[in-house]
Amino acid sequence: MTIDSVLKAVETNNPSLKIYDEQVKQQDALIESASAWKAPMLGIGSFMTPYNNFSRANNLRDGSFMLTAEQEILNKSKKNSEAAYLAAQSVITLAAKNNNLNELKALARSFFYDVVVEQKKVELINKNIEILSNLKKLANIRYTYNKADLDQIYSLDAKIYDGQNKLTAALANIHIGKIRLNVLMNKPYNAPISIDTSLNIVHFVIKDINSMVANRSIVKQADAQIQSVNLAKKMIANEAKPDFNISFNHMLAYNNQMPNQFSLMAGVSIPIAPWAAKGYKSKLKANEFESNALRLERDNLVNQLNGMIKSSEQHLLHLNSELETYKNKILPSLNKSYEVMMLNYQENKKELSEVLTGWKDLNDAQIDYLNLYNEYFKMYVEYEKNVER
């Protein structure tokens, strides 16, 4: 698998991302609730009825049996503002999903590159074990002719065993890395997976960093939160607008000689009354403070992203320069030095201890190169996380 295929599998299959999809559906389903009216009120009772009414004759009874119906009608602007506020919640969730996806991709890249580095270590360790095994064969041959010391052969044995230990550790790290990748891709932890080690990372410098940062999912999430607070402000401000009420009462007279009656009433609330206005005015103040805090938080986030991206760029350029120096100068020079020592050893011009010193210098430099390689990948993962949407 290439890094792109791993990232695609994470985006498609990771279960934590599907949670956000269900949350979006739940939030969008609530939007329709904003257009709902309050439930009507129905009632029955007795209207203007004396206590001794039912002890009288039918034609002498007073009062009526009353049926009542009442409906509260919310201000349309309140419904519209609530619907807009509810619609904004799924935008926040989608931005949060994209930000979580970005974090998961960073994890996948980290695990992927760890496996790549460990596989390169395996190649190096196997090569070193082969070199040490060949040196041991030569030492055994020379020992029979009294040209090598026994302690050198035992030293080579120890180095070979140490290499086998390191090989076991590297293979274990590869296995662990593949388990982690399988979990991220929502596959069985022990599913076989082969990693493509032919990487070609092209580092680039962003020219329009402000535009890029503005499109980052975490910044969009902050923008969506600010927008949600602004919509909440409109919803609170609309509390100052009146609501309406209509009620209808129908009275059936107990005395058949009396006419039936009705009453029809319309009412309007007065939310601007001082004792009622305290509620939404205090909410508006709190909303303003919350909005200011979110804007400051967003500005701080943008500033941090700018700093991290630019510092990562410089770090990557520096690490790339070091890697090129190792690859083109240090390692070739040490390799030639070792080959010359090995040739002299075969011609009995050098001692085994000198050859091992040359091999150790080369091996240490190769390990340093891989460690630098690993550091480059870790910084590249951080860089990609900060520049990716």
N, C-alpha and C positions, 0 to 999 in steps of 0.2 A: 504494500500500500504506500502511495505517496502521501505527503503531508496534506495535499489538497483533498484527496479521497477520504482521509481520516477526518478532516474538518467538516466535510460534507456529511459524513455519517453521523458526526456529533450533532450537527444542526438538525438533521432529519429525525434521529432516533432517540436523543437523550430525553428521558422522561421528565426531568425537571422543567424543560421548556414547555412541555405539553400542559403543565399545570397553569402556566400563564394563559394559554389558549382558552382553557375552561373559565378562568377568572374573567377574561375579556367577554366571553359569552354571557357570563352571569351579570357583569356590569352593564352590557348593552341591553340585556333583557329588562333591566330596571328603568330604562328610559321611558318606556310606555307608561310606567306608573305616574309620571309627572302630569300626564294628560287626564288622569282619572279624577272624577268628581268625588266629593265626600258622600258617604252613604246617607240616604234620606232618613228622616226620623218619622215614624208613625206612632200615633197614640190614641187611646180611647179614654173616656172619663165622663164625669157628670158635670154639667155646666149650670151654675146659679140655681142649685137645688137645695131647698130647705131640709133640715135634718129630719123633720117629721113628714116629709113629702109622701112617702109610700104608705103612710097610715091614713091618708086622705082618699076620698073617692077619685076615680080616674079623671072626671071632668073638673076637679079642683086642684089637681097637681100642678106645681110650678117647675121651672127648670127644663133642662134638655139633656139628652144623651149625646155626647160630643165625639166626633171623629176628627183627628187632626193629622196633618201632613206638613213636614217642614224640610226644606232643602237649602243647604248653604252653597253658594256659588263663589268659587275662588276667583280672584282677579286673573285675567288671562296672562298678564305680564309675569305674574308669579309662576305660572305653569311653564311658560317659555324659558324663564331664567333657570328653573329647576331642571328642565330637560337639557339645557345647554351644559349645566354643571355636571349632570350625570353622564352625559356623552364624553366629557373631558376625562373621566376617570379611566376609561379603557385606553385612552391615549397614553396616560402615565404608565399603565400596566404593560402596554406594548413596548414602550421605551425601556422599562425595567427588564422585559424579556430580552431585548436586544443587548442590553448591558450585561445580563447574565450569560447570554450566548458568547459575548466577547470574552468574559472571564473563563468560560468553559473551553473556548478555543485556545486561550493562553495556556490553560492547563494541558490541553492536548498537544500543543506545540512543545511545551516543556517536557512532557513524557516522551514524545516522539524523538526529540533531539537527544534526550538522555539515552534512549535505546541506540540511536545512531553512534553516539560517542562510545558507549560500552561495546558496540560491535567493532568499532575501530580499535578499541583496546584489546579485544579478543584477537583480532588480526595481528596486532603488534606482539601480544604475549605469545601467541603460537609461533610467530617468526623468531622471537627470542629463545623460546624453548628449543626450537630447531637448531639455532645457532649454538646454544649451550650444549646440546646433545652432540653436535658435530665436534665441538671443542673437546668434549669428554672423550669421544672416540679417538681423536688425535692424541690426547693426553695419555690414554691407555696404551696406545701404540708406542708413544715416546717413553712411557714408563718401563715398558719391557726392555728398552734399550738404555735405561738409566738416564733419560733425557728430560724426565718430568718427575715432580715430587708427588708423593701420595696425598699429602694434605691439599694439594691443588685439585686433585680428582674429587676428594670429599667436598671441597668448597664448591665445585661445579655441581655435584649432586644436590647440595643444599640450595643452590640458586635455581636448579631445575624444579625442585619441590616447591620452592617459594613461587616460582612462575606458575606452577600448576594450581597452587592455592589462589593466586590472583586470577587465574583463568576461571576457577570455580566461582569466585566472587563476582566477576564480570558477567558470567552466564546467568547467575542468580539475579543480578540487577536487570539484565535484559528480560528475564522471565517476569520480574515484578513490573517493569515498565509496560510490558505487553498486557498484563492483567489490568493495569490501570487504564490503558487505552481501550481495552474491550469493555470495561465498565462504563467509560465515558460514551462509547458508541452503543451502549445498551445491548451488548452481545454477551454470551456465556463467558465467564472469566477465563476459562481454559480453551477458548476457541483459537485454533491455529491462526497465526498472523505473521506475515513476512513484511519487513520494513525495507523500503527503498532507501539505500544509503547514498545514492547519487544526488547530492544536494547542490543547488546552484542559487545561493542567496544573493540577490542583487540589492545592495543598500542604496537608498535614494534620499535626497534631501528635499524636504517639502518647501515649496516656495511660498504658497499662500497658506500659512499656518493658521491664521485667524478663521478662514473659511472652513478649513479641515476640522478645527477644534469645535466650531459651532455645529458641525454635523455629527459629532460624537454622540453615541447613544446616551451616555451618562449626562451630557449637557442637554440633550433633547428632553431627557427625563426631568431635569431641573426646570427647563422652559415650560414643560407641560404642567409641572406642579405650580409654577407661578401663574400660568394661565388659569388653572383650576381655582386658585385663591382669588384671582380677579373675577371669575364667574361667580364665586361664592359671595363676593362683595356686591355684585349686581342683585343676587338673590336676597341678600340681607336688606339692601336699599329698597327693594320692592315691598318689604314689609311695611313701609310707610304708605303704601297704596291701599285703598279700602277694599274689603270683601263685601259680598252682598248676601242677602238672606231673603227667602220668600216662604211664607207659611199660609196654609189654608185650613180653616176650621169649619166643620159642618155640624150643626146642632139639630137633633131630632127631638121635638118637644114631647114631653111625657103626656101633656094634655092634648088630646086629638083636636080640640077646638083652637089651639094656638098654632100659629104658622111655624114652619121650620125656618132656621136662620143660618147665616154663614158669615165668616169674616175672612178677608183676604188682606194680608199685610206684607209689605216689603221693607227690608231694613238694610242699613249700610253701617259698616264699622268705621270708627274714627281713630285710626292708629296714631294720628299726630297729637292726640291728647297727651299732655306732659307725663302723666303717670304710666301711659302705655309706651311712649317713645323711648323711655330709658333703655328698654330691652335691646332694640335694634341699633340704637346709637352706640351703646357699649360694645356690641358685636362688631360694628363698623371700625371702631378704634382698634380692637383686637386684631381684626383682619388686616388693617394697615400695618401694624407691627409685624405680623406674620409675613406679609408680602415683602416688607423691607428686609427681613431676615433671610428670606429665600433668595432675594436678589443679591445680597452680600455673599451668600453661600455659593451662588452660581459664579459670581465674579472671582471668588477665591478658587473655585474649581478650575475655571478657565486659566487663571494665572498659574496654577500648579501644573496643569497639562502642558502649557507652553514651556514651562521650565523643564519638566521631565522629558519632553520630546527633544528639545534642543540639547540637553545634557546627554541624552541617550545617543543622539546623532554624533556628538563629539567623541563619546566613549567608543562607539562602534567604529568610527574612522580610526581612532588610535589602536584599537584591538586588531583591526584589519591590517594596519601597517605592521604591527608586531607579527601577525601570522605570516604575512608576506616575507618578512625578514627571516623568520624561522624556516619557512618552506624553501626559499630561494638561496639562502646564504648559510644559516647556522647548520641545519640538518645535512645539506650536501657536503659541507666542509668536514663535519664530524664523521660522516659516513666514509668519505675518502680517507680520512685519518685512520679509521678502523680497518678499512680494506688494506691499506698499506701495512699496518701492524700485523694483520692476519697473514699477509703474503710474506713478511719478514719472519713471522713465527714458523710458517711452513718451511722456510729456508734456514731455520735454526739461527736466525739473527736476532730474534726477540724472545723474551721469556713469556710464559703464559700469564703471569701476573700483569705484565704490561698490556697484553691483549685484552685481559679482563677489565683493566682500567679504561682502555679505549672504548670497549663495549659499554661499560657503565656510563661513560660520558655521553655516548650516543643514545643509550636507553633513557637516561635522565632527561636529555633534551627532547626526545620523542614524547615522554610523559608530560613534560612542561608544555609541549606543543598541543597535546590533546587537552590538557587542563585549560589552556588558553582558548582552545577551540570551544570547549564547554562553556567558558565564561562568555565568549562571543555569542553563543546560542542563547544563553540566559538573558543577556542584554537585548538580543534581537527579539526574544519573546516579549519582554517588557515594552520594547519600542513598538512592536506590532499591536500590542494591546492598547497602547495610547493613541495610535494613529488610525486604528480600524474603527469603523462605525459600530 
